[in-house]
Amino acid sequence: MAAPLWRRGVASGVDWTLAFFSFLIVGYPLGMIQTLGDAIGGITSDLIFLLTQIAGAGVIVGYFAYFFYTGHTLGMRALDIHVFSARTGRDPHLVRATVRGLVAFAFFIAAIDAYGLSRGGYAEELTSKQALWRTIALSVTGVALAGQLWKLVDPAGKTLWDRLTGLVVVEDVVPTSMPDRLWSPWGT
């Protein structure tokens, strides 16, 4: 049975909180490396900046790719839901899990930028480049939300992102034939 939208939402909230704190833990040393690069200057500074940005994004993408690959993110484990390949019925292949992690990261960045650019706090009006980026970020965020809400009208209870990546998210069920089985939401 497809996992209910509320469970997926709460699991996602847990996962994004964990991913964010992981990013913070890695972000401080990366920020120090960027500062060193700024002191060096030139093309080296630009290269260090690019590499640290990729490393920071890699933490978030890596979190989701690794845990999707295992069939459960930590949030999913806490809420008794499981992800697997719709075609094979097994845990997702690493490539498919990485693509899903990249999609999640892209939507997250768009949502953060849409919020930041729409909230204001600018001494002056937005530049034309910022206004364009805000429009793009709001559009991508709207697409992300619509893709999640697609689950409400889909006959199989899948989100649009489940359909595009070939994944299925279902509730874990503890068999009644195994009442003596020691079970917890963490899979132990």
C-alpha positions in Angstrom: 0.0 0.0 0.0 1.3 3.4 -0.9 2.6 5.5 2.0 0.2 8.3 3.0 1.2 11.8 2.1 1.4 13.0 5.7 3.9 10.2 6.6 6.0 11.1 3.6 5.9 14.7 4.6 6.9 14.1 8.2 9.7 11.7 7.0 10.9 14.3 4.6 11.0 16.9 7.4 13.1 14.6 9.5 15.4 13.9 6.6 15.9 17.5 5.6 16.6 18.4 9.3 19.3 15.7 9.4 20.7 16.7 6.0 20.8 20.4 7.0 22.7 19.6 10.2 25.1 17.4 8.2 25.6 20.3 5.8 26.3 22.6 8.8 28.9 20.2 10.2 30.7 20.0 6.9 30.0 23.7 6.0 32.2 25.2 8.7 35.5 23.6 7.5 34.5 24.3 3.9 33.9 27.9 4.8 37.4 28.1 6.3 38.8 26.6 3.1 36.9 29.2 1.1 38.3 32.0 3.3 41.8 30.7 2.6 41.0 30.7 -1.1 39.9 34.3 -0.9 43.2 35.2 0.7 45.1 33.5 -2.1 43.0 35.2 -4.8 43.0 34.7 -8.5 41.9 31.6 -10.4 42.9 29.5 -7.4 40.3 31.3 -5.3 37.6 30.6 -7.9 38.6 26.9 -8.1 38.5 26.5 -4.3 35.2 28.3 -4.2 33.7 25.9 -6.9 35.1 22.8 -5.2 33.8 23.7 -1.7 30.4 24.5 -3.2 30.3 21.1 -4.9 31.4 19.4 -1.7 28.7 21.2 0.3 26.0 20.2 -2.1 27.5 16.7 -2.2 26.7 16.2 1.5 23.0 16.7 0.9 22.9 14.7 -2.4 25.0 12.0 -0.8 22.7 11.7 2.2 19.6 11.1 0.1 21.4 9.0 -2.5 22.9 6.7 0.1 19.7 6.2 2.1 17.5 5.9 -0.9 19.9 3.2 -2.1 19.4 1.3 1.2 15.6 1.5 0.8 15.0 3.8 3.8 16.1 7.2 4.7 16.3 7.8 8.5 13.0 9.7 8.4 11.4 6.9 6.4 12.6 4.3 9.0 11.1 6.4 11.8 7.7 6.5 10.0 7.7 2.9 8.8 7.9 3.6 5.0 10.1 2.0 2.4 11.3 3.0 -1.1 12.0 0.4 -3.8 12.2 0.2 -7.6 8.8 -0.2 -9.2 10.4 -2.4 -12.0 12.4 -4.9 -9.9 10.8 -4.7 -6.4 14.2 -4.3 -4.9 16.0 -1.3 -3.2 16.8 1.4 -5.8 19.9 1.1 -7.8 22.6 3.7 -6.8 22.2 5.7 -10.0 18.4 5.9 -9.6 18.9 6.9 -5.9 21.4 9.6 -6.9 19.1 11.0 -9.5 16.3 11.2 -6.8 18.8 12.9 -4.4 19.7 15.4 -7.1 16.0 16.2 -7.8 15.4 16.7 -4.1 18.4 19.0 -3.8 17.3 21.0 -6.8 13.8 21.5 -5.4 15.3 22.4 -2.0 17.6 25.1 -3.4 14.7 26.5 -5.5 12.4 26.6 -2.4 15.1 28.4 -0.3 15.8 30.9 -3.0 12.1 31.5 -3.7 11.6 32.2 0.0 14.7 34.4 0.3 14.0 36.5 -2.8 10.3 36.8 -2.1 10.7 37.6 1.6 12.5 40.8 0.9 15.1 42.4 3.2 16.8 44.1 0.3 17.6 47.8 0.8 16.7 48.4 -2.8 14.5 46.7 -5.3 15.6 43.4 -6.8 17.9 43.7 -9.8 16.5 42.3 -13.1 18.7 39.2 -12.6 17.4 38.6 -9.1 13.8 39.1 -10.2 14.3 36.6 -13.0 15.9 34.1 -10.6 13.0 34.6 -8.1 10.5 33.8 -10.9 12.4 30.7 -11.9 12.7 29.6 -8.2 9.0 30.2 -7.6 8.1 28.2 -10.7 10.4 25.3 -9.8 9.0 25.3 -6.2 5.4 25.3 -7.6 6.3 22.3 -9.9 7.8 20.5 -6.9 4.7 21.0 -4.8 2.4 20.0 -7.7 4.5 16.9 -8.2 4.0 15.9 -4.5 0.3 16.7 -4.6 0.0 14.5 -7.7 -0.2 11.6 -5.2 -3.7 12.7 -4.3 -5.1 12.1 -7.8 -2.8 9.2 -8.9 -4.6 5.9 -9.0 -1.5 4.1 -7.5 -0.8 6.8 -4.9 2.5 7.8 -6.4 3.9 11.3 -6.6 5.0 12.6 -10.0 8.7 12.1 -8.8 8.0 8.5 -8.0 6.7 8.0 -11.5 9.6 9.8 -13.2 12.3 8.0 -11.2 10.5 4.6 -11.3 10.3 4.3 -7.5 7.5 3.3 -5.2 7.1 4.4 -1.5 5.1 2.1 0.6 4.2 1.5 4.2 6.3 -1.2 6.0 4.1 -3.9 7.4 5.0 -6.1 10.4 3.6 -9.6 9.6 1.1 -10.9 12.1 2.5 -14.4 11.5 5.6 -13.3 13.4 4.3 -11.9 16.7 7.5 -12.8 18.5 9.6 -10.8 16.1 11.5 -8.0 17.8 10.7 -4.9 15.7 11.4 -1.2 15.9 11.0 1.7 13.4 14.8 1.6 13.0 14.8 -1.8 11.4 16.4 -3.7 14.3 
